[in-house]
């Protein structure tokens, strides 16, 4: 959970949503990341930076805005670098709650509960749809990141991304494996 979720007091609400769908918290901590740690969290290859920049260029085109005027360039990689900088600065600007969730189709469930990356496109009932509505165009005009409350690992383009991110935020000994009571086939109580 990013600084906006922590500072708005939404941590308990967000965690409850994940637990309600049967996900198990196996790692959890409140941290204040350094700028370097935050920079390493976000993708930095030219391909990934270009994808970020192209999304911005597409948004600007759909709104009739001039990216050259706002960014000084129309180069998708250069714009991606700006967005990377803003995201890193934001992630290191305050406390975050690093969390590892486990369960059947955990990545897919977390991404569905989080909602679309851009809150303006997130459906009601999702974390981003219920608690945020900023658009990328507004954020970019403010030279700021999109405040979208949570980061959710994705394993579609890189199947190893969730494990890489877990290793970035947690030491192995900080993760606790257990079987939640809801997974026990039968529990016997004394009468």
Buried (B, 14 or more C-beta within 10 A) or exposed (E): BBBBBBEBEBBEEBBEBBBEBBBBBBBBEEEEBEEEBBBEBBBEEEEBBBBBBBBBBEBBEEEEBEBEEBBEBEBBBBBBBBBBBBBBBBBBBEBBBBBBBBBEEBBEBBBBBBBBBBBBEBEEEBBBBBBBBBBBBEBBEEEBBBBBBBBBBBBEEEEEBBEEBBEEBBEEEBEEEEEEEEEEEEEEEEE
